[in-house]
């Protein structure tokens, strides 16, 4: 019979395509979930998208049990290449992200410790300013 339940009636190119498909399915079976980031910057063309992760999820990415690109998470094994997007991880991937996340948290703490307070203008002041911008004289 041949390959599983398929009779061997196909040419070698078709069989290679079936093998690639089966390999992709097997790789995807280990993905358990996708990480939901706490924050993500706007994607700038030509640059990688950056995510802010909680401590547990950041640990998964650093250990190679989640992808820093597509945020696929497989948890049980350590992989150098993501089974979803095929991104190959490098130590620099998470070192840069850790520094950016620490900078973000430090800036956030400073903003919370020293909130900038602004006074709301009175409604008549807003209306007068808009009217003045358009050349309308007050009565």
N, CA, C and O atoms as CSV, one atom per row, in Angstrom:
chain,resi,resn,atom,element,x,y,z
A,1,UNK,N,N,0.828,-1.178,0.000
A,1,UNK,CA,C,0.000,0.000,0.000
A,1,UNK,C,C,0.877,1.248,0.000
A,1,UNK,O,O,0.802,2.034,-0.944
A,2,UNK,N,N,1.681,1.453,0.993
A,2,UNK,CA,C,2.544,2.636,0.983
A,2,UNK,C,C,2.233,3.568,2.135
A,2,UNK,O,O,1.810,3.108,3.196
A,3,UNK,N,N,2.423,4.819,1.964
A,3,UNK,CA,C,2.390,5.891,2.959
A,3,UNK,C,C,1.061,6.000,3.702
A,3,UNK,O,O,0.128,6.639,3.217
A,4,UNK,N,N,0.978,5.401,4.831
A,4,UNK,CA,C,-0.226,5.481,5.644
A,4,UNK,C,C,-1.414,4.871,4.938
A,4,UNK,O,O,-1.393,3.688,4.600
A,5,UNK,N,N,-2.438,5.648,4.713
A,5,UNK,CA,C,-3.638,5.156,4.060
A,5,UNK,C,C,-3.676,5.472,2.567
A,5,UNK,O,O,-4.637,5.114,1.887
A,6,UNK,N,N,-2.618,6.155,2.036
A,6,UNK,CA,C,-2.593,6.517,0.619
A,6,UNK,C,C,-1.884,5.432,-0.196
A,6,UNK,O,O,-0.787,5.016,0.174
A,7,UNK,N,N,-2.467,4.977,-1.266
A,7,UNK,CA,C,-1.742,4.049,-2.141
A,7,UNK,C,C,-0.645,4.807,-2.883
A,7,UNK,O,O,-0.815,5.985,-3.198
A,8,UNK,N,N,0.455,4.160,-3.160
A,8,UNK,CA,C,1.577,4.805,-3.833
A,8,UNK,C,C,1.291,4.819,-5.334
A,8,UNK,O,O,1.663,3.896,-6.059
A,9,UNK,N,N,0.626,5.876,-5.783
A,9,UNK,CA,C,0.329,6.047,-7.198
A,9,UNK,C,C,0.853,7.390,-7.692
A,9,UNK,O,O,0.677,7.730,-8.862
A,10,UNK,N,N,1.500,8.165,-6.804
A,10,UNK,CA,C,1.933,9.512,-7.148
A,10,UNK,C,C,3.401,9.522,-7.545
A,10,UNK,O,O,4.156,8.603,-7.226
A,11,UNK,N,N,3.791,10.589,-8.252
A,11,UNK,CA,C,5.198,10.737,-8.630
A,11,UNK,C,C,6.000,11.238,-7.432
A,11,UNK,O,O,5.436,11.543,-6.381
A,12,UNK,N,N,7.303,11.318,-7.596
A,12,UNK,CA,C,8.174,11.672,-6.472
A,12,UNK,C,C,7.956,13.110,-6.004
A,12,UNK,O,O,8.091,13.375,-4.810
A,13,UNK,N,N,7.625,14.048,-6.893
A,13,UNK,CA,C,7.357,15.430,-6.477
A,13,UNK,C,C,6.130,15.498,-5.568
A,13,UNK,O,O,6.128,16.219,-4.570
A,14,UNK,N,N,5.104,14.756,-5.914
A,14,UNK,CA,C,3.900,14.726,-5.086
A,14,UNK,C,C,4.195,14.110,-3.728
A,14,UNK,O,O,3.700,14.587,-2.707
A,15,UNK,N,N,4.991,13.064,-3.712
A,15,UNK,CA,C,5.343,12.430,-2.441
A,15,UNK,C,C,6.155,13.371,-1.567
A,15,UNK,O,O,5.964,13.407,-0.351
A,16,UNK,N,N,7.072,14.142,-2.178
A,16,UNK,CA,C,7.848,15.123,-1.402
A,16,UNK,C,C,6.922,16.201,-0.840
A,16,UNK,O,O,7.098,16.639,0.297
A,17,UNK,N,N,5.940,16.628,-1.628
A,17,UNK,CA,C,4.984,17.627,-1.151
A,17,UNK,C,C,4.169,17.083,0.018
A,17,UNK,O,O,3.914,17.800,0.985
A,18,UNK,N,N,3.760,15.823,-0.067
A,18,UNK,CA,C,3.017,15.184,1.028
A,18,UNK,C,C,3.901,15.116,2.265
A,18,UNK,O,O,3.430,15.373,3.373
A,19,UNK,N,N,5.179,14.772,2.095
A,19,UNK,CA,C,6.107,14.718,3.234
A,19,UNK,C,C,6.239,16.094,3.888
A,19,UNK,O,O,6.218,16.205,5.114
A,20,UNK,N,N,6.376,17.144,3.069
A,20,UNK,CA,C,6.499,18.502,3.620
A,20,UNK,C,C,5.226,18.882,4.381
A,20,UNK,O,O,5.294,19.498,5.445
A,21,UNK,N,N,4.087,18.519,3.840
A,21,UNK,CA,C,2.816,18.809,4.489
A,21,UNK,C,C,2.707,18.067,5.822
A,21,UNK,O,O,2.301,18.648,6.828
A,22,UNK,N,N,3.066,16.792,5.825
A,22,UNK,CA,C,3.016,16.000,7.064
A,22,UNK,C,C,4.007,16.538,8.084
A,22,UNK,O,O,3.706,16.573,9.277
A,23,UNK,N,N,5.200,16.962,7.626
A,23,UNK,CA,C,6.175,17.559,8.542
A,23,UNK,C,C,5.620,18.830,9.167
A,23,UNK,O,O,5.773,19.045,10.369
A,24,UNK,N,N,4.973,19.683,8.359
A,24,UNK,CA,C,4.397,20.925,8.869
A,24,UNK,C,C,3.310,20.625,9.898
A,24,UNK,O,O,3.237,21.285,10.934
A,25,UNK,N,N,2.468,19.635,9.618
A,25,UNK,CA,C,1.422,19.270,10.584
A,25,UNK,C,C,2.024,18.767,11.888
A,25,UNK,O,O,1.543,19.117,12.966
A,26,UNK,N,N,3.064,17.956,11.802
A,26,UNK,CA,C,3.710,17.444,13.007
A,26,UNK,C,C,4.350,18.566,13.814
A,26,UNK,O,O,4.297,18.554,15.043
A,27,UNK,N,N,4.960,19.543,13.124
A,27,UNK,CA,C,5.560,20.691,13.828
A,27,UNK,C,C,4.490,21.503,14.538
A,27,UNK,O,O,4.703,21.974,15.655
A,28,UNK,N,N,3.342,21.668,13.894
A,28,UNK,CA,C,2.273,22.479,14.472
A,28,UNK,C,C,1.607,21.796,15.667
A,28,UNK,O,O,1.007,22.478,16.498
A,29,UNK,N,N,1.695,20.492,15.774
A,29,UNK,CA,C,1.060,19.781,16.876
A,29,UNK,C,C,1.636,20.166,18.229
A,29,UNK,O,O,0.951,20.051,19.245
A,30,UNK,N,N,2.890,20.624,18.259
A,30,UNK,CA,C,3.485,20.963,19.551
A,30,UNK,C,C,3.075,22.352,20.038
A,30,UNK,O,O,3.253,22.660,21.216
A,31,UNK,N,N,2.532,23.194,19.163
A,31,UNK,CA,C,2.111,24.536,19.569
A,31,UNK,C,C,0.835,24.421,20.393
A,31,UNK,O,O,-0.175,23.892,19.927
A,32,UNK,N,N,0.895,24.920,21.617
A,32,UNK,CA,C,-0.243,24.800,22.536
A,32,UNK,C,C,-1.118,26.050,22.546
A,32,UNK,O,O,-2.330,25.967,22.742
A,33,UNK,N,N,-0.492,27.212,22.333
A,33,UNK,CA,C,-1.239,28.472,22.395
A,33,UNK,C,C,-0.388,29.576,21.792
A,33,UNK,O,O,0.760,29.349,21.410
A,34,UNK,N,N,-0.948,30.751,21.709
A,34,UNK,CA,C,-0.203,31.935,21.312
A,34,UNK,C,C,-0.232,32.910,22.481
A,34,UNK,O,O,-1.269,33.098,23.118
A,35,UNK,N,N,0.897,33.518,22.756
A,35,UNK,CA,C,1.009,34.466,23.865
A,35,UNK,C,C,0.276,35.754,23.491
A,35,UNK,O,O,0.378,36.226,22.359
A,36,UNK,N,N,-0.455,36.312,24.438
A,36,UNK,CA,C,-1.098,37.615,24.249
A,36,UNK,C,C,-0.216,38.652,24.934
A,36,UNK,O,O,-0.065,38.614,26.155
A,37,UNK,N,N,0.376,39.588,24.168
A,37,UNK,CA,C,1.301,40.548,24.767
A,37,UNK,C,C,0.577,41.592,25.612
A,37,UNK,O,O,-0.596,41.891,25.387
A,38,UNK,N,N,1.304,42.144,26.596
A,38,UNK,CA,C,0.762,43.235,27.405
A,38,UNK,C,C,0.754,44.530,26.603
A,38,UNK,O,O,-0.116,45.381,26.789
A,39,UNK,N,N,1.727,44.672,25.714
A,39,UNK,CA,C,1.799,45.834,24.842
A,39,UNK,C,C,2.537,45.442,23.569
A,39,UNK,O,O,3.302,44.478,23.559
A,40,UNK,N,N,2.309,46.183,22.511
A,40,UNK,CA,C,3.020,45.978,21.247
A,40,UNK,C,C,3.200,47.334,20.613
A,40,UNK,O,O,2.280,48.151,20.609
A,41,UNK,N,N,4.393,47.583,20.071
A,41,UNK,CA,C,4.594,48.862,19.403
A,41,UNK,C,C,4.005,48.793,18.001
A,41,UNK,O,O,3.728,47.712,17.482
A,42,UNK,N,N,3.822,49.947,17.404
A,42,UNK,CA,C,3.338,49.975,16.029
A,42,UNK,C,C,4.415,49.414,15.128
A,42,UNK,O,O,5.599,49.700,15.306
A,43,UNK,N,N,4.003,48.618,14.165
A,43,UNK,CA,C,4.973,48.011,13.254
A,43,UNK,C,C,5.532,49.065,12.313
A,43,UNK,O,O,4.779,49.757,11.627
A,44,UNK,N,N,6.847,49.184,12.283
A,44,UNK,CA,C,7.535,50.101,11.383
A,44,UNK,C,C,8.125,49.262,10.262
A,44,UNK,O,O,8.880,48.328,10.530
A,45,UNK,N,N,7.797,49.575,9.009
A,45,UNK,CA,C,8.340,48.771,7.902
A,45,UNK,C,C,9.862,48.685,7.971
A,45,UNK,O,O,10.542,49.683,8.207
A,46,UNK,N,N,10.381,47.486,7.764
A,46,UNK,CA,C,11.820,47.271,7.804
A,46,UNK,C,C,12.353,46.958,9.184
A,46,UNK,O,O,13.535,46.644,9.328
A,47,UNK,N,N,11.510,47.035,10.208
A,47,UNK,CA,C,11.944,46.728,11.573
A,47,UNK,C,C,11.054,45.641,12.152
A,47,UNK,O,O,9.917,45.443,11.724
A,48,UNK,N,N,11.603,44.943,13.136
A,48,UNK,CA,C,10.839,43.900,13.810
A,48,UNK,C,C,9.827,44.531,14.740
A,48,UNK,O,O,10.065,45.598,15.306
A,49,UNK,N,N,8.699,43.867,14.894
A,49,UNK,CA,C,7.685,44.310,15.845
A,49,UNK,C,C,8.156,43.927,17.242
A,49,UNK,O,O,8.722,42.849,17.427
A,50,UNK,N,N,7.933,44.786,18.219
A,50,UNK,CA,C,8.354,44.525,19.589
A,50,UNK,C,C,7.129,44.365,20.473
A,50,UNK,O,O,6.128,45.065,20.322
A,51,UNK,N,N,7.240,43.415,21.408
A,51,UNK,CA,C,6.128,43.102,22.304
A,51,UNK,C,C,6.584,43.256,23.747
A,51,UNK,O,O,7.752,43.031,24.062
A,52,UNK,N,N,5.663,43.637,24.622
A,52,UNK,CA,C,5.896,43.618,26.053
A,52,UNK,C,C,5.187,42.409,26.638
A,52,UNK,O,O,3.976,42.254,26.477
A,53,UNK,N,N,5.938,41.553,27.314
A,53,UNK,CA,C,5.371,40.314,27.835
A,53,UNK,C,C,5.446,40.297,29.353
A,53,UNK,O,O,6.278,40.978,29.953
A,54,UNK,N,N,4.571,39.515,29.967
A,54,UNK,CA,C,4.681,39.352,31.410
A,54,UNK,C,C,5.905,38.467,31.708
A,54,UNK,O,O,6.496,37.881,30.800
A,55,UNK,N,N,6.263,38.384,32.963
A,55,UNK,CA,C,7.497,37.694,33.345
A,55,UNK,C,C,7.486,36.220,32.931
A,55,UNK,O,O,8.502,35.709,32.460
A,56,UNK,N,N,6.372,35.539,33.097
A,56,UNK,CA,C,6.289,34.117,32.740
A,56,UNK,C,C,6.490,33.912,31.238
A,56,UNK,O,O,7.277,33.065,30.817
A,57,UNK,N,N,5.764,34.704,30.434
A,57,UNK,CA,C,5.859,34.556,28.981
A,57,UNK,C,C,7.229,34.977,28.459
A,57,UNK,O,O,7.750,34.368,27.525
A,58,UNK,N,N,7.810,36.006,29.051
A,58,UNK,CA,C,9.165,36.414,28.665
A,58,UNK,C,C,10.147,35.280,28.950
A,58,UNK,O,O,11.055,35.028,28.158
A,59,UNK,N,N,9.965,34.601,30.077
A,59,UNK,CA,C,10.815,33.448,30.400
A,59,UNK,C,C,10.685,32.342,29.366
A,59,UNK,O,O,11.679,31.704,29.017
A,60,UNK,N,N,9.464,32.102,28.869
A,60,UNK,CA,C,9.266,31.083,27.835
A,60,UNK,C,C,10.026,31.440,26.563
A,60,UNK,O,O,10.651,30.577,25.947
A,61,UNK,N,N,9.971,32.707,26.171
A,61,UNK,CA,C,10.677,33.150,24.964
A,61,UNK,C,C,12.186,33.032,25.174
A,61,UNK,O,O,12.903,32.555,24.295
A,62,UNK,N,N,12.663,33.466,26.339
A,62,UNK,CA,C,14.101,33.426,26.616
A,62,UNK,C,C,14.636,31.996,26.643
A,62,UNK,O,O,15.769,31.743,26.237
A,63,UNK,N,N,13.817,31.069,27.123
A,63,UNK,CA,C,14.243,29.664,27.216
A,63,UNK,C,C,14.091,28.910,25.904
A,63,UNK,O,O,14.532,27.765,25.798
A,64,UNK,N,N,13.469,29.536,24.893
A,64,UNK,CA,C,13.276,28.850,23.618
A,64,UNK,C,C,12.031,27.989,23.587
A,64,UNK,O,O,11.934,27.072,22.771
A,65,UNK,N,N,11.067,28.273,24.470
A,65,UNK,CA,C,9.825,27.506,24.501
A,65,UNK,C,C,8.655,28.312,23.947
A,65,UNK,O,O,7.498,27.908,24.060
A,66,UNK,N,N,8.982,29.483,23.334
A,66,UNK,CA,C,7.999,30.322,22.647
A,66,UNK,C,C,8.751,31.175,21.633
A,66,UNK,O,O,9.953,31.399,21.776
A,67,UNK,N,N,8.051,31.645,20.619
A,67,UNK,CA,C,8.671,32.406,19.536
A,67,UNK,C,C,8.575,33.909,19.817
A,67,UNK,O,O,7.525,34.401,20.232
A,68,UNK,N,N,9.664,34.626,19.592
A,68,UNK,CA,C,9.672,36.070,19.809
A,68,UNK,C,C,9.051,36.823,18.642
A,68,UNK,O,O,8.798,38.022,18.759
A,69,UNK,N,N,8.801,36.164,17.532
A,69,UNK,CA,C,8.231,36.820,16.346
A,69,UNK,C,C,6.715,36.684,16.293
A,69,UNK,O,O,6.006,37.689,16.255
A,70,UNK,N,N,6.210,35.454,16.289
A,70,UNK,CA,C,4.763,35.239,16.134
A,70,UNK,C,C,4.082,34.913,17.467
A,70,UNK,O,O,2.858,34.794,17.525
A,71,UNK,N,N,4.869,34.770,18.534
A,71,UNK,CA,C,4.389,34.492,19.894
A,71,UNK,C,C,3.711,33.135,20.044
A,71,UNK,O,O,2.885,32.941,20.935
A,72,UNK,N,N,4.064,32.199,19.170
A,72,UNK,CA,C,3.589,30.818,19.348
A,72,UNK,C,C,4.279,30.242,20.576
A,72,UNK,O,O,5.452,30.525,20.823
A,73,UNK,N,N,3.559,29.440,21.339
A,73,UNK,CA,C,4.098,28.894,22.584
A,73,UNK,C,C,3.917,27.386,22.584
A,73,UNK,O,O,2.813,26.879,22.387
A,74,UNK,N,N,5.027,26.670,22.810
A,74,UNK,CA,C,4.943,25.203,22.813
A,74,UNK,C,C,5.335,24.616,24.156
A,74,UNK,O,O,5.013,23.456,24.410
A,75,UNK,N,N,5.996,25.331,25.010
A,75,UNK,CA,C,6.270,25.058,26.419
A,75,UNK,C,C,6.995,23.762,26.755
A,75,UNK,O,O,7.873,23.790,27.617
A,76,UNK,N,N,6.685,22.624,26.129
A,76,UNK,CA,C,7.275,21.363,26.583
A,76,UNK,C,C,8.719,21.148,26.139
A,76,UNK,O,O,9.482,20.479,26.836
A,77,UNK,N,N,9.102,21.700,25.002
A,77,UNK,CA,C,10.442,21.454,24.463
A,77,UNK,C,C,11.124,22.777,24.165
A,77,UNK,O,O,10.468,23.813,24.054
A,78,UNK,N,N,12.436,22.737,24.038
A,78,UNK,CA,C,13.224,23.911,23.668
A,78,UNK,C,C,13.587,23.775,22.195
A,78,UNK,O,O,14.202,22.790,21.786
A,79,UNK,N,N,13.205,24.766,21.407
A,79,UNK,CA,C,13.476,24.743,19.968
A,79,UNK,C,C,14.256,25.982,19.561
A,79,UNK,O,O,14.064,27.058,20.128
A,80,UNK,N,N,15.135,25.831,18.579
A,80,UNK,CA,C,15.842,26.983,18.032
A,80,UNK,C,C,15.058,27.628,16.899
A,80,UNK,O,O,15.270,28.802,16.592
A,81,UNK,N,N,14.153,26.876,16.272
A,81,UNK,CA,C,13.369,27.404,15.164
A,81,UNK,C,C,11.888,27.236,15.457
A,81,UNK,O,O,11.441,26.173,15.886
A,82,UNK,N,N,11.137,28.301,15.218
A,82,UNK,CA,C,9.698,28.277,15.475
A,82,UNK,C,C,8.998,27.364,14.472
A,82,UNK,O,O,9.250,27.468,13.272
A,83,UNK,N,N,8.128,26.474,14.939
A,83,UNK,CA,C,7.409,25.602,14.024
A,83,UNK,C,C,6.335,26.329,13.214
A,83,UNK,O,O,5.866,25.795,12.209
A,84,UNK,N,N,5.939,27.528,13.625
A,84,UNK,CA,C,4.893,28.269,12.923
A,84,UNK,C,C,5.478,29.177,11.847
A,84,UNK,O,O,5.149,29.042,10.668
A,85,UNK,N,N,6.350,30.107,12.257
A,85,UNK,CA,C,6.856,31.109,11.305
A,85,UNK,C,C,8.277,30.818,10.829
A,85,UNK,O,O,8.809,31.547,9.992
A,86,UNK,N,N,8.889,29.770,11.347
A,86,UNK,CA,C,10.251,29.341,10.972
A,86,UNK,C,C,11.332,30.333,11.413
A,86,UNK,O,O,12.462,30.261,10.930
A,87,UNK,N,N,11.004,31.259,12.324
A,87,UNK,CA,C,12.005,32.198,12.843
A,87,UNK,C,C,13.040,31.429,13.652
A,87,UNK,O,O,12.688,30.631,14.521
A,88,UNK,N,N,14.315,31.670,13.365
A,88,UNK,CA,C,15.396,31.052,14.131
A,88,UNK,C,C,15.839,32.041,15.190
A,88,UNK,O,O,16.233,33.166,14.881
A,89,UNK,N,N,15.772,31.614,16.436
A,89,UNK,CA,C,16.070,32.544,17.522
A,89,UNK,C,C,17.563,32.689,17.737
A,89,UNK,O,O,18.348,31.790,17.439
A,90,UNK,N,N,17.929,33.842,18.260
A,90,UNK,CA,C,19.312,34.091,18.647
A,90,UNK,C,C,19.272,34.760,20.011
A,90,UNK,O,O,18.260,35.365,20.363
A,91,UNK,N,N,20.349,34.670,20.790
A,91,UNK,CA,C,20.332,35.290,22.125
A,91,UNK,C,C,20.051,36.788,22.074
A,91,UNK,O,O,19.459,37.333,23.006
A,92,UNK,N,N,20.461,37.461,21.008
A,92,UNK,CA,C,20.252,38.905,20.914
A,92,UNK,C,C,18.764,39.243,20.816
A,92,UNK,O,O,18.353,40.339,21.197
A,93,UNK,N,N,17.962,38.320,20.313
A,93,UNK,CA,C,16.527,38.549,20.184
A,93,UNK,C,C,15.903,38.935,21.519
A,93,UNK,O,O,15.110,39.874,21.583
A,94,UNK,N,N,16.248,38.233,22.567
A,94,UNK,CA,C,15.607,38.530,23.843
A,94,UNK,C,C,16.404,39.512,24.689
A,94,UNK,O,O,15.825,40.163,25.559
A,95,UNK,N,N,17.715,39.646,24.468
A,95,UNK,CA,C,18.490,40.608,25.249
A,95,UNK,C,C,18.048,42.038,24.944
A,95,UNK,O,O,17.911,42.850,25.858
A,96,UNK,N,N,17.825,42.351,23.674
A,96,UNK,CA,C,17.349,43.686,23.312
A,96,UNK,C,C,15.971,43.932,23.911
A,96,UNK,O,O,15.699,45.009,24.442
A,97,UNK,N,N,15.116,42.941,23.822
A,97,UNK,CA,C,13.762,43.081,24.332
A,97,UNK,C,C,13.715,43.279,25.836
A,97,UNK,O,O,12.881,44.034,26.334
A,98,UNK,N,N,14.595,42.614,26.565
A,98,UNK,CA,C,14.627,42.757,28.022
A,98,UNK,C,C,14.977,44.199,28.391
A,98,UNK,O,O,14.348,44.783,29.274
A,99,UNK,N,N,15.972,44.772,27.722
A,99,UNK,CA,C,16.370,46.152,28.020
A,99,UNK,C,C,15.231,47.122,27.692
A,99,UNK,O,O,14.960,48.037,28.469
A,100,UNK,N,N,14.573,46.934,26.567
A,100,UNK,CA,C,13.465,47.812,26.198
A,100,UNK,C,C,12.314,47.694,27.189
A,100,UNK,O,O,11.686,48.692,27.539
A,101,UNK,N,N,12.042,46.490,27.634
A,101,UNK,CA,C,10.962,46.278,28.605
A,101,UNK,C,C,11.321,46.916,29.942
A,101,UNK,O,O,10.461,47.522,30.583
A,102,UNK,N,N,12.572,46.793,30.374
A,102,UNK,CA,C,12.998,47.427,31.620
A,102,UNK,C,C,12.903,48.946,31.511
A,102,UNK,O,O,12.487,49.610,32.460
A,103,UNK,N,N,13.285,49.499,30.364
A,103,UNK,CA,C,13.170,50.948,30.148
A,103,UNK,C,C,11.714,51.393,30.206
A,103,UNK,O,O,11.391,52.419,30.805
A,104,UNK,N,N,10.837,50.609,29.576
A,104,UNK,CA,C,9.407,50.928,29.581
A,104,UNK,C,C,8.863,50.924,31.011
A,104,UNK,O,O,8.145,51.843,31.403
A,105,UNK,N,N,9.204,49.890,31.794
A,105,UNK,CA,C,8.708,49.800,33.172
A,105,UNK,C,C,9.253,50.941,34.034
A,105,UNK,O,O,8.529,51.495,34.861
A,106,UNK,N,N,10.537,51.295,33.841
A,106,UNK,CA,C,11.123,52.404,34.602
A,106,UNK,C,C,10.420,53.719,34.264
A,106,UNK,O,O,10.092,54.494,35.162
A,107,UNK,N,N,10.185,53.974,32.971
A,107,UNK,CA,C,9.485,55.197,32.558
A,107,UNK,C,C,8.066,55.230,33.102
A,107,UNK,O,O,7.573,56.282,33.509
A,108,UNK,N,N,7.421,54.087,33.108
A,108,UNK,CA,C,6.043,54.009,33.605
A,108,UNK,C,C,6.001,54.294,35.105
A,108,UNK,O,O,5.109,54.995,35.582
A,109,UNK,N,N,6.970,53.747,35.849
A,109,UNK,CA,C,7.024,54.015,37.293
A,109,UNK,C,C,7.234,55.493,37.563
A,109,UNK,O,O,6.620,56.054,38.471
A,110,UNK,N,N,8.104,56.132,36.777
A,110,UNK,CA,C,8.345,57.570,36.957
A,110,UNK,C,C,7.091,58.376,36.652
A,110,UNK,O,O,6.791,59.341,37.355
A,111,UNK,N,N,6.357,57.991,35.613
A,111,UNK,CA,C,5.126,58.701,35.268
A,111,UNK,C,C,4.078,58.534,36.358
A,111,UNK,O,O,3.353,59.478,36.673
A,112,UNK,N,N,3.992,57.331,36.939
A,112,UNK,CA,C,3.011,57.104,37.997
A,112,UNK,C,C,3.403,57.815,39.287
A,112,UNK,O,O,2.537,58.267,40.037
A,113,UNK,N,N,4.710,57.916,39.548
A,113,UNK,CA,C,5.176,58.577,40.767
A,113,UNK,C,C,5.013,60.099,40.671
A,113,UNK,O,O,4.735,60.755,41.675
A,114,UNK,N,N,5.182,60.653,39.490
A,114,UNK,CA,C,5.094,62.097,39.280
A,114,UNK,C,C,4.084,62.399,38.172
A,114,UNK,O,O,4.464,62.783,37.066
A,115,UNK,N,N,2.822,62.227,38.470
A,115,UNK,CA,C,1.836,62.450,37.403
A,115,UNK,C,C,1.793,63.921,36.998
A,115,UNK,O,O,1.896,64.815,37.838
A,116,UNK,N,N,1.645,64.146,35.736
A,116,UNK,CA,C,1.528,65.501,35.224
A,116,UNK,C,C,0.060,65.878,35.290
A,116,UNK,O,O,-0.802,65.231,34.696
A,117,UNK,N,N,-0.194,66.943,36.029
A,117,UNK,CA,C,-1.585,67.362,36.181
A,117,UNK,C,C,-1.827,68.568,35.279
A,117,UNK,O,O,-1.048,69.521,35.256
A,118,UNK,N,N,-2.895,68.499,34.559
A,118,UNK,CA,C,-3.275,69.617,33.700
A,118,UNK,C,C,-4.629,70.125,34.142
A,118,UNK,O,O,-5.479,69.361,34.599
A,119,UNK,N,N,-4.815,71.416,34.001
A,119,UNK,CA,C,-6.103,71.997,34.361
A,119,UNK,C,C,-6.981,72.014,33.139
A,119,UNK,O,O,-6.546,72.373,32.045
A,120,UNK,N,N,-8.204,71.627,33.331
A,120,UNK,CA,C,-9.170,71.660,32.245
A,120,UNK,C,C,-9.647,73.100,32.088
A,120,UNK,O,O,-10.067,73.723,33.063
A,121,UNK,N,N,-9.586,73.630,30.876
A,121,UNK,CA,C,-10.108,74.992,30.691
A,121,UNK,C,C,-11.633,75.001,30.811
A,121,UNK,O,O,-12.305,74.003,30.552
A,122,UNK,N,N,-12.136,76.125,31.200
A,122,UNK,CA,C,-13.585,76.286,31.279
A,122,UNK,C,C,-14.160,76.261,29.868
A,122,UNK,O,O,-13.468,76.614,28.914
A,123,UNK,N,N,-15.406,75.852,29.726
A,123,UNK,CA,C,-16.020,75.715,28.408
A,123,UNK,C,C,-16.042,77.042,27.658
A,123,UNK,O,O,-15.805,77.073,26.451
A,124,UNK,N,N,-16.322,78.136,28.360
A,124,UNK,CA,C,-16.371,79.426,27.661
A,124,UNK,C,C,-14.986,79.816,27.135
A,124,UNK,O,O,-14.886,80.499,26.116
A,125,UNK,N,N,-13.917,79.390,27.817
A,125,UNK,CA,C,-12.569,79.665,27.327
A,125,UNK,C,C,-12.275,78.881,26.049
A,125,UNK,O,O,-11.639,79.395,25.128
A,126,UNK,N,N,-12.739,77.642,26.002
A,126,UNK,CA,C,-12.551,76.812,24.808
A,126,UNK,C,C,-13.298,77.420,23.627
A,126,UNK,O,O,-12.747,77.544,22.534
A,127,UNK,N,N,-14.553,77.799,23.850
A,127,UNK,CA,C,-15.366,78.383,22.782
A,127,UNK,C,C,-14.751,79.690,22.298
A,127,UNK,O,O,-14.685,79.932,21.093
A,128,UNK,N,N,-14.297,80.541,23.228
A,128,UNK,CA,C,-13.663,81.810,22.850
A,128,UNK,C,C,-12.389,81.571,22.042
A,128,UNK,O,O,-12.124,82.300,21.085
A,129,UNK,N,N,-11.589,80.553,22.414
A,129,UNK,CA,C,-10.354,80.257,21.690
A,129,UNK,C,C,-10.664,79.776,20.267
A,129,UNK,O,O,-9.992,80.176,19.317
A,130,UNK,N,N,-11.669,78.926,20.123
A,130,UNK,CA,C,-12.045,78.427,18.796
A,130,UNK,C,C,-12.603,79.574,17.951
A,130,UNK,O,O,-12.264,79.710,16.775
A,131,UNK,N,N,-13.439,80.376,18.546
A,131,UNK,CA,C,-14.015,81.505,17.814
A,131,UNK,C,C,-12.909,82.471,17.385
A,131,UNK,O,O,-12.928,82.975,16.262
A,132,UNK,N,N,-11.950,82.729,18.272
A,132,UNK,CA,C,-10.833,83.612,17.920
A,132,UNK,C,C,-9.990,83.079,16.796
A,132,UNK,O,O,-9.507,83.845,15.961
A,133,UNK,N,N,-9.801,81.753,16.758
A,133,UNK,CA,C,-9.020,81.134,15.681
A,133,UNK,C,C,-9.698,81.307,14.330
A,133,UNK,O,O,-9.034,81.299,13.294
A,134,UNK,N,N,-11.035,81.466,14.338
A,134,UNK,CA,C,-11.774,81.588,13.089
A,134,UNK,C,C,-12.197,83.021,12.800
A,134,UNK,O,O,-12.997,83.259,11.896
A,135,UNK,N,N,-11.679,83.956,13.542
A,135,UNK,CA,C,-11.948,85.374,13.282
A,135,UNK,C,C,-13.306,85.849,13.743
A,135,UNK,O,O,-13.781,86.889,13.285
A,136,UNK,N,N,-13.938,85.122,14.627
A,136,UNK,CA,C,-15.247,85.539,15.139
A,136,UNK,C,C,-15.008,86.378,16.379
A,136,UNK,O,O,-14.295,85.965,17.294
A,137,UNK,N,N,-15.617,87.578,16.406
A,137,UNK,CA,C,-15.452,88.471,17.553
A,137,UNK,C,C,-16.520,88.175,18.592
A,137,UNK,O,O,-17.681,87.949,18.251
A,138,UNK,N,N,-16.123,88.175,19.875
A,138,UNK,CA,C,-17.127,87.924,20.912
A,138,UNK,C,C,-18.135,89.067,20.976
A,138,UNK,O,O,-17.813,90.186,20.575
A,139,UNK,N,N,-19.312,88.824,21.456
A,139,UNK,CA,C,-20.344,89.848,21.549
A,139,UNK,C,C,-20.134,90.739,22.728
A,139,UNK,O,O,-20.919,91.660,22.953
